[in-house]
Amino acid sequence: MTHLKNIELRFRTTEIRANEDGSMKVSGYVNKTEKLSEVLGSSKRFVEKIAKGAFDRAIKNAKEVHFLAEHDNKKILASTRNNSLSLREDSQGLFMEATITPTTYGSDYYQLIKSGILKNMSFGFRTIKDSWKQGMNGIHERTIEELELFEVSVVRDPAYSQSTIQARGIDLVEDIKIPNFENEKEKLNKMKQEFRYNTSKSEIEIRKETEIREFNDNLRSLQMTSGNSAVLPTTVADMIIEKLDEVSPVFARAKRFNSVSGSLKIPRETAVGVGMFVGEGNNIVEDTMSLGEVKLEQKRVGSYIALTRQLIHDSATQMEVYVPDLLARRVHKAIEKSILRGTTAEEFRGIVPDESVQAFNLTAAASDLELLDKLLDMTLNIHPEYLEKSQFIMSRPFLNKVSKLKDGNGHFYVQNGVVNGRNTQTLFGLEVVISSALEGGDTVGQTPVVLGSLEDGYAVMVKKGAQMTMVQDTQHALQGTVGFMFDVYLDGQIYNSDAFSKLVIA
């Protein structure tokens, strides 16, 4: 076990029992899920619980798990390697059954368990993903949502176990880093401000150096065998969400909402209200503003790539940057297409199919002047409150056509400009964004242009829990490759159709 890093040990008073038939079989609960622990930590105090499903996923992803005496890897009592140890998560928690190997120390420990001298269980693990709540009296609450399970042990007492494991040179984590909730609030406010005023470029650095270092170590050591997978640190998966903002301006500009429950309801605005002046003693008339409801649920989106072991071992590329970037570029087109044109039950509800968005029809044989008039009509249709943050979203073929339009002095209407500090093309002073999700505009029924403010009109729910998994199954082993799968649950829909207009070829 000396190769393991950042091990945490957890101890609970649970009953491990021995069979009375002399078969050297023992069984019992190692840990109960969703049950708060006693107060932990030395410098900072907290309680914690293991989320339901965390043990089940850890068991499936584990290469092998040993049943040890006192966390001593020299005293293996049973193992999943030869099926003498069985682990499962049920409705109560992590349950173990083991047939102790009849070595001298194995027989001794079986007798100690059978006599009731040893009856406590402990387990060693590494946290992959956790969440925190601000608690009362300075005691915070931690939920471990994903973990890597190394071993389970029968122990005499936790203090002895921790001292012996440290004596063997293993990096035992005792002081857990508890988030500073005040700093987190400040960071969240800063994120909201930067997203609102500078959505084209993310300057928020949320990487954790230790997790990224472990990610690279895992890649290059590749401690995996056929039929196994490993959930990688949350930070690496979160980096893909950041990369989506960089590679997809459409996704970056949409109004972002986070959800942990799986669904979210927000108002759907159908008019822009104004205030009024009234005389002294007169009633203020209620403004007529209809509010519907938009319900965002869970839609799974993901991408998958396979890299050769030779590339991983020999590449000078920073793999913690390369892999998330590659996965993000593969998944962003599906997300962007869903935002603009999604129609199926598995996709977002797209802007183009939404009948509440004002459509401007243009014939396929229209002249340049007619095209220019329609583009101006689309611009004038957007409420001034939203126009400042609006963008033209066009397909590349249609932008090539629009780029040839000139005014009476021979100047092109499409200009090179700077928006949010970034060089880009503009039309009527508004940024032009190119998207392959829109159609070319050369056939009846196609929609080559959408204009509007995504921030003011389109909502995207990002469900917390983006996950990236490294996979090595039999097929990959034969091919000498390693698979990387990223998936996340999102949903999107228009919540304010007044912020958009679209051009349709009639």
BELSULVEN-V167557 format. One record per residue. N is the residue number from 1. RES is the residue in one letter. PSI is psi in radians with two decimals (NA if undefined). OMEGA is omega in radians with two decimals (999 if undefined). NEAR is the number of other C-alpha atoms within 8 Angstrom. Layout:
<<N;RES;PSI;OMEGA;NEAR> <N;RES;PSI;OMEGA;NEAR>>
This chain:
<<1;M;0.03;-3.06;5> <2;T;-0.24;3.12;6> <3;H;-0.18;-3.06;4> <4;L;2.60;-3.11;8> <5;K;2.57;3.01;8> <6;N;0.93;3.13;8> <7;I;2.40;2.96;12> <8;E;2.47;3.07;11> <9;L;2.43;3.07;11> <10;R;2.41;-3.07;7> <11;F;2.34;3.01;9> <12;R;2.60;3.10;10> <13;T;1.65;3.11;6> <14;T;2.64;-3.06;11> <15;E;2.10;2.94;9> <16;I;2.26;-3.03;12> <17;R;2.62;3.09;10> <18;A;2.53;3.04;11> <19;N;2.55;-3.12;10> <20;E;-0.06;-3.07;6> <21;D;0.10;3.10;5> <22;G;0.23;-3.11;6> <23;S;-0.03;-3.11;7> <24;M;0.58;3.05;13> <25;K;2.37;3.10;11> <26;V;2.73;3.14;13> <27;S;2.77;3.09;11> <28;G;3.01;3.13;11> <29;Y;2.27;3.09;13> <30;V;-0.70;-3.13;14> <31;N;2.47;3.08;11> <32;K;2.21;-3.14;10> <33;T;2.72;3.10;11> <34;E;0.34;3.09;8> <35;K;2.21;-3.12;8> <36;L;2.44;3.12;7> <37;S;3.07;2.93;9> <38;E;2.99;-3.11;6> <39;V;2.23;-3.11;8> <40;L;3.05;3.07;9> <41;G;2.64;3.12;10> <42;S;-0.96;3.14;7> <43;S;-0.67;3.10;5> <44;K;2.38;-3.01;9> <45;R;2.45;3.11;11> <46;F;2.86;2.97;11> <47;V;2.77;-3.10;13> <48;E;2.86;3.05;13> <49;K;2.73;3.08;12> <50;I;2.21;-3.11;12> <51;A;2.59;3.06;10> <52;K;2.40;3.12;9> <53;G;-0.32;-3.09;7> <54;A;-0.75;3.12;12> <55;F;-0.70;-3.13;14> <56;D;-0.80;3.13;9> <57;R;-0.65;3.14;9> <58;A;-0.69;3.13;12> <59;I;-0.77;-3.13;10> <60;K;-0.58;-3.08;8> <61;N;-0.23;-3.04;11> <62;A;2.41;3.05;13> <63;K;-0.88;3.05;7> <64;E;2.64;3.12;8> <65;V;2.33;3.14;12> <66;H;2.63;2.95;14> <67;F;2.00;-3.01;14> <68;L;2.86;2.96;15> <69;A;2.09;3.09;13> <70;E;0.60;3.13;9> <71;H;0.40;-3.11;13> <72;D;1.94;-3.08;10> <73;N;-0.10;3.03;8> <74;K;-0.15;3.14;4> <75;K;1.26;3.13;9> <76;I;2.11;3.14;12> <77;L;-0.58;3.12;12> <78;A;2.95;-3.09;13> <79;S;2.62;3.02;15> <80;T;-0.27;-3.12;11> <81;R;-0.73;-3.14;9> <82;N;0.30;3.09;6> <83;N;0.28;3.03;7> <84;S;-0.26;3.07;12> <85;L;2.27;3.09;15> <86;S;2.26;3.13;10> <87;L;2.44;3.05;9> <88;R;2.66;3.02;10> <89;E;2.19;3.08;11> <90;D;-2.86;-3.07;7> <91;S;-0.35;-3.13;4> <92;Q;-0.70;-3.11;7> <93;G;-2.66;-3.11;13> <94;L;2.03;-3.11;14> <95;F;2.39;3.14;13> <96;M;2.54;2.99;12> <97;E;2.33;-3.09;11> <98;A;2.52;2.95;13> <99;T;1.87;-3.02;12> <100;I;2.30;3.10;13> <101;T;2.29;-3.01;10> <102;P;0.92;2.95;8> <103;T;3.05;3.13;6> <104;T;-0.87;-3.14;6> <105;Y;-0.51;3.09;8> <106;G;-0.78;3.11;13> <107;S;-0.67;3.13;12> <108;D;-0.80;-3.10;8> <109;Y;-0.57;3.07;9> <110;Y;-0.75;3.13;12> <111;Q;-0.64;3.10;8> <112;L;-0.66;3.10;10> <113;I;-0.78;-3.11;13> <114;K;-0.66;-3.12;12> <115;S;-0.19;3.13;7> <116;G;0.03;3.10;7> <117;I;-0.73;3.05;8> <118;L;2.09;3.14;11> <119;K;0.09;-3.11;13> <120;N;2.52;3.14;14> <121;M;2.64;3.09;17> <122;S;2.85;3.08;15> <123;F;2.60;3.13;13> <124;G;2.36;-3.03;13> <125;F;2.95;3.00;12> <126;R;2.30;3.13;12> <127;T;2.24;3.05;10> <128;I;-0.71;-3.11;12> <129;K;2.31;3.07;10> <130;D;2.91;3.09;10> <131;S;2.74;-3.04;8> <132;W;2.60;2.98;10> <133;K;2.49;3.09;7> <134;Q;2.15;-3.05;8> <135;G;-3.08;3.14;8> <136;M;2.64;3.07;6> <137;N;0.57;3.08;4> <138;G;0.08;3.13;6> <139;I;2.01;-3.07;12> <140;H;2.86;-3.12;13> <141;E;2.22;-3.12;11> <142;R;2.39;3.03;12> <143;T;2.10;3.10;11> <144;I;1.99;-3.04;14> <145;E;-0.53;3.08;12> <146;E;2.41;3.14;13> <147;L;2.81;3.03;13> <148;E;2.07;-3.06;11> <149;L;2.17;-3.13;13> <150;F;-0.83;-3.06;12> <151;E;2.81;2.97;12> <152;V;2.60;-3.05;14> <153;S;2.60;2.88;12> <154;V;2.30;-3.01;14> <155;V;2.69;3.06;14> <156;R;-0.89;3.03;11> <157;D;2.67;-3.02;7> <158;P;-0.62;-3.11;9> <159;A;-0.76;3.12;6> <160;Y;-0.74;-3.12;8> <161;S;-0.74;-3.11;12> <162;Q;-0.66;-3.13;10> <163;S;-0.65;-3.13;8> <164;T;-0.64;-3.13;9> <165;I;-0.63;3.08;12> <166;Q;-0.59;-3.14;10> <167;A;-0.37;-3.14;7> <168;R;0.20;3.02;7> <169;G;0.30;3.13;7> <170;I;2.41;-3.10;12> <171;D;1.67;-3.09;9> <172;L;2.15;3.14;12> <173;V;2.04;3.11;9> <174;E;-0.72;3.12;7> <175;D;1.76;3.13;8> <176;I;2.40;3.12;7> <177;K;1.99;-3.13;4> <178;I;2.29;-3.12;7> <179;P;2.53;2.99;6> <180;N;1.84;-2.99;6> <181;F;-0.52;3.09;7> <182;E;-0.74;3.11;6> <183;N;-0.62;3.12;7> <184;E;-0.67;3.10;9> <185;K;-0.75;3.13;8> <186;E;-0.72;3.14;8> <187;K;-0.72;3.14;8> <188;L;-0.77;3.12;8> <189;N;-0.71;3.13;8> <190;K;-0.71;3.11;8> <191;M;-0.75;-3.14;9> <192;K;-0.75;-3.12;8> <193;Q;-0.80;-3.11;8> <194;E;-0.62;3.12;10> <195;F;-0.66;-3.10;9> <196;R;-0.70;-2.99;7> <197;Y;-0.20;-3.11;6> <198;N;1.05;-3.02;9> <199;T;-0.22;-3.06;10> <200;S;-0.27;-3.08;11> <201;K;2.13;3.14;7> <202;S;2.13;3.10;11> <203;E;0.24;-3.08;4> <204;I;1.99;-3.10;5> <205;E;1.94;-3.10;4> <206;I;0.23;-3.14;5> <207;R;2.55;3.05;8> <208;K;2.07;-2.98;7> <209;E;-0.64;-3.10;6> <210;T;-0.72;-3.13;6> <211;E;-0.68;3.12;10> <212;I;-0.67;3.09;13> <213;R;-0.73;3.11;8> <214;E;-0.66;3.11;8> <215;F;-0.83;3.11;12> <216;N;-0.70;3.10;10> <217;D;-0.77;3.13;9> <218;N;-0.71;-3.13;9> <219;L;-0.79;-3.01;9> <220;R;-0.46;3.07;8> <221;S;-0.56;3.10;6> <222;L;1.00;3.12;7> <223;Q;1.05;-3.09;5> <224;M;2.60;3.08;8> <225;T;3.01;-3.09;9> <226;S;2.41;3.08;9> <227;G;0.15;-3.09;7> <228;N;2.77;3.04;13> <229;S;2.81;-3.13;13> <230;A;2.28;3.06;9> <231;V;2.17;-3.07;11> <232;L;2.82;-3.08;12> <233;P;2.54;-3.09;12> <234;T;-0.62;-3.10;12> <235;T;-0.69;-3.13;11> <236;V;-0.73;3.09;15> <237;A;-0.70;3.13;14> <238;D;-0.53;3.12;9> <239;M;-0.53;3.14;10> <240;I;-0.67;3.07;12> <241;I;-0.71;3.08;9> <242;E;-0.75;-3.13;9> <243;K;-0.57;3.11;12> <244;L;-0.65;3.10;13> <245;D;-0.61;-3.09;13> <246;E;-0.73;-3.02;11> <247;V;-0.26;-3.14;9> <248;S;1.67;3.09;11> <249;P;-0.51;3.14;10> <250;V;-0.84;3.10;10> <251;F;-0.69;-3.08;11> <252;A;-0.56;-3.04;11> <253;R;-0.24;3.14;10> <254;A;2.64;3.11;13> <255;K;2.16;-3.01;11> <256;R;2.30;3.04;8> <257;F;2.48;3.06;8> <258;N;2.58;3.13;8> <259;S;2.47;3.05;11> <260;V;-0.23;-3.07;7> <261;S;-0.23;3.12;5> <262;G;-0.26;3.09;8> <263;S;2.77;-3.07;10> <264;L;2.34;3.09;10> <265;K;2.28;3.09;8> <266;I;2.71;3.14;8> <267;P;2.53;3.02;9> <268;R;1.92;-3.08;11> <269;E;2.44;3.13;12> <270;T;0.08;3.09;11> <271;A;2.73;3.07;7> <272;V;2.01;-3.07;6> <273;G;2.75;3.07;7> <274;V;2.72;3.06;5> <275;G;-3.06;-3.09;5> <276;M;2.74;3.00;5> <277;F;2.46;3.13;4> <278;V;2.72;3.11;7> <279;G;2.79;3.12;5> <280;E;2.24;3.11;4> <281;G;-0.13;3.11;4> <282;N;2.69;3.12;6> <283;N;2.54;3.02;5> <284;I;2.12;-3.09;6> <285;V;2.34;3.13;4> <286;E;2.25;3.14;4> <287;D;2.37;-3.14;7> <288;T;1.79;3.13;5> <289;M;1.98;-3.08;9> <290;S;2.20;3.10;7> <291;L;2.01;3.01;8> <292;G;-2.68;-3.08;8> <293;E;2.36;3.06;9> <294;V;2.19;3.13;11> <295;K;2.08;3.11;8> <296;L;2.25;-3.11;12> <297;E;-2.75;-3.07;10> <298;Q;2.17;3.02;10> <299;K;2.14;-3.07;10> <300;R;2.30;3.07;9> <301;V;2.50;-3.11;11> <302;G;3.04;3.08;9> <303;S;2.80;-3.06;10> <304;Y;2.36;3.08;9> <305;I;2.79;3.06;8> <306;A;2.28;3.12;8> <307;L;2.54;3.11;9> <308;T;2.61;3.08;9> <309;R;-0.61;-3.14;9> <310;Q;-0.75;3.11;7> <311;L;-0.76;-3.11;8> <312;I;-0.73;-3.09;11> <313;H;-0.71;-2.96;8> <314;D;-0.25;-3.02;6> <315;S;2.43;3.03;7> <316;A;-0.07;3.14;4> <317;T;2.52;3.02;5> <318;Q;1.84;-3.02;6> <319;M;-0.52;3.14;8> <320;E;-0.27;3.05;10> <321;V;-0.73;-3.04;7> <322;Y;-0.84;-3.07;9> <323;V;-0.91;3.10;8> <324;P;-0.65;-3.13;13> <325;D;-0.75;-3.13;10> <326;L;-0.75;3.12;8> <327;L;-0.69;-3.14;13> <328;A;-0.73;-3.13;13> <329;R;-0.51;3.13;11> <330;R;-0.55;-3.06;9> <331;V;-0.36;-3.02;11> <332;H;-0.56;-3.14;11> <333;K;-0.67;3.12;11> <334;A;-0.71;3.14;9> <335;I;-0.78;-3.11;10> <336;E;-0.73;3.10;13> <337;K;-0.67;-3.13;12> <338;S;-0.70;3.11;13> <339;I;-0.74;-3.05;15> <340;L;-0.67;-2.98;11> <341;R;0.23;-3.07;13> <342;G;2.35;-3.13;13> <343;T;-0.43;-3.04;10> <344;T;2.92;-3.11;7> <345;A;-0.47;-3.12;5> <346;E;-0.21;-3.07;6> <347;E;3.08;2.95;10> <348;F;2.95;2.98;14> <349;R;1.92;-2.94;15> <350;G;2.87;-3.13;15> <351;I;-0.78;-3.07;12> <352;V;-0.82;-3.13;11> <353;P;-0.22;-3.09;9> <354;D;2.01;-3.06;9> <355;E;-0.26;3.13;6> <356;S;-0.20;3.10;5> <357;V;2.27;-3.13;12> <358;Q;2.16;-3.13;10> <359;A;2.39;3.05;8> <360;F;2.13;-3.05;11> <361;N;2.43;3.11;9> <362;L;2.28;3.13;12> <363;T;2.65;-3.12;8> <364;A;-0.46;-3.11;10> <365;A;0.31;-3.08;4> <366;A;2.59;3.11;8> <367;S;2.97;3.11;6> <368;D;-0.65;-3.14;7> <369;L;-0.69;3.12;6> <370;E;-0.67;3.09;9> <371;L;-0.77;-3.14;10> <372;L;-0.72;3.12;9> <373;D;-0.72;-3.13;8> <374;K;-0.68;3.11;12> <375;L;-0.66;3.07;9> <376;L;-0.70;3.11;8> <377;D;-0.72;3.11;9> <378;M;-0.72;-3.13;13> <379;T;-0.78;-3.12;9> <380;L;-0.38;-3.14;7> <381;N;-0.42;-3.13;7> <382;I;2.28;3.13;13> <383;H;2.39;-3.12;9> <384;P;-0.49;3.14;6> <385;E;-0.47;-3.09;5> <386;Y;-0.29;-2.98;12> <387;L;-0.62;-3.08;12> <388;E;-0.57;-3.11;7> <389;K;0.30;-3.11;8> <390;S;2.77;3.06;12> <391;Q;2.61;2.91;11> <392;F;2.18;3.03;13> <393;I;2.07;-3.04;11> <394;M;2.70;2.95;14> <395;S;2.73;-3.13;15> <396;R;-0.79;3.14;10> <397;P;-0.68;-3.11;8> <398;F;-0.62;3.08;12> <399;L;-0.66;3.10;10> <400;N;-0.64;3.12;8> <401;K;-0.78;-3.13;8> <402;V;-0.57;-3.09;8> <403;S;-0.26;3.14;9> <404;K;-0.14;-3.12;7> <405;L;2.35;-3.14;11> <406;K;2.70;3.05;9> <407;D;-3.05;-3.08;8> <408;G;-0.38;3.14;5> <409;N;0.12;3.10;5> <410;G;0.17;3.13;6> <411;H;2.43;3.11;7> <412;F;2.44;3.09;10> <413;Y;-0.60;3.08;10> <414;V;2.12;-3.07;11> <415;Q;2.74;2.96;8> <416;N;2.27;-3.10;8> <417;G;-3.05;3.14;8> <418;V;2.14;3.09;9> <419;V;2.16;-3.10;8> <420;N;0.68;3.09;6> <421;G;0.21;-3.08;5> <422;R;2.34;3.12;7> <423;N;2.29;-3.13;8> <424;T;3.01;3.06;10> <425;Q;2.57;-3.14;12> <426;T;2.64;3.05;12> <427;L;2.14;-3.04;11> <428;F;0.55;3.12;6> <429;G;0.01;3.14;5> <430;L;2.51;-3.12;10> <431;E;2.49;3.05;12> <432;V;2.16;3.12;12> <433;V;2.29;3.14;11> <434;I;2.33;3.11;9> <435;S;2.26;3.09;10> <436;S;-0.12;3.14;9> <437;A;-0.37;3.13;10> <438;L;2.75;-3.03;13> <439;E;2.90;-3.03;9> <440;G;-0.44;3.12;12> <441;G;0.39;-3.14;13> <442;D;0.09;-3.11;7> <443;T;2.51;3.14;8> <444;V;2.36;3.13;10> <445;G;-0.20;-3.14;7> <446;Q;2.67;3.09;11> <447;T;1.74;-3.07;14> <448;P;-0.19;-3.06;13> <449;V;2.35;2.94;13> <450;V;2.36;3.10;13> <451;L;2.39;3.07;13> <452;G;3.12;3.12;15> <453;S;1.83;3.11;14> <454;L;-0.61;-3.14;13> <455;E;-0.62;-3.09;10> <456;D;-0.10;-3.01;10> <457;G;-0.29;-3.07;16> <458;Y;2.23;-3.10;14> <459;A;2.35;3.03;14> <460;V;2.16;3.04;13> <461;M;2.19;3.06;14> <462;V;1.86;3.14;12> <463;K;2.29;3.14;13> <464;K;2.43;3.11;8> <465;G;0.53;3.01;7> <466;A;2.39;-3.02;12> <467;Q;2.40;3.08;11> <468;M;2.28;-3.05;14> <469;T;2.37;3.05;11> <470;M;2.20;-3.00;12> <471;V;2.35;3.03;11> <472;Q;1.58;3.11;16> <473;D;-3.05;-3.06;11> <474;T;-0.73;-3.12;8> <475;Q;-0.77;3.11;7> <476;H;-0.69;-3.14;12> <477;A;-0.73;3.13;12> <478;L;-0.58;-3.11;7> <479;Q;-0.16;-3.11;6> <480;G;0.58;-3.10;8> <481;T;2.93;3.03;12> <482;V;2.32;-3.13;13> <483;G;2.59;3.07;12> <484;F;2.15;-3.13;11> <485;M;2.28;3.07;12> <486;F;2.32;3.01;13> <487;D;2.63;-3.11;11> <488;V;2.71;3.13;12> <489;Y;2.16;-3.11;13> <490;L;2.97;2.92;13> <491;D;2.72;-3.12;13> <492;G;2.63;3.12;13> <493;Q;2.67;3.03;14> <494;I;2.33;3.02;14> <495;Y;-0.05;3.10;13> <496;N;1.66;-3.07;11> <497;S;-0.30;3.11;12> <498;D;-0.24;-3.11;12> <499;A;0.03;-3.04;14> <500;F;2.72;2.87;13> <501;S;2.82;-3.08;15> <502;K;2.65;3.13;14> <503;L;2.19;-3.09;15> <504;V;2.34;3.09;15> <505;I;2.09;-3.05;14> <506;A;NA;999;8>>
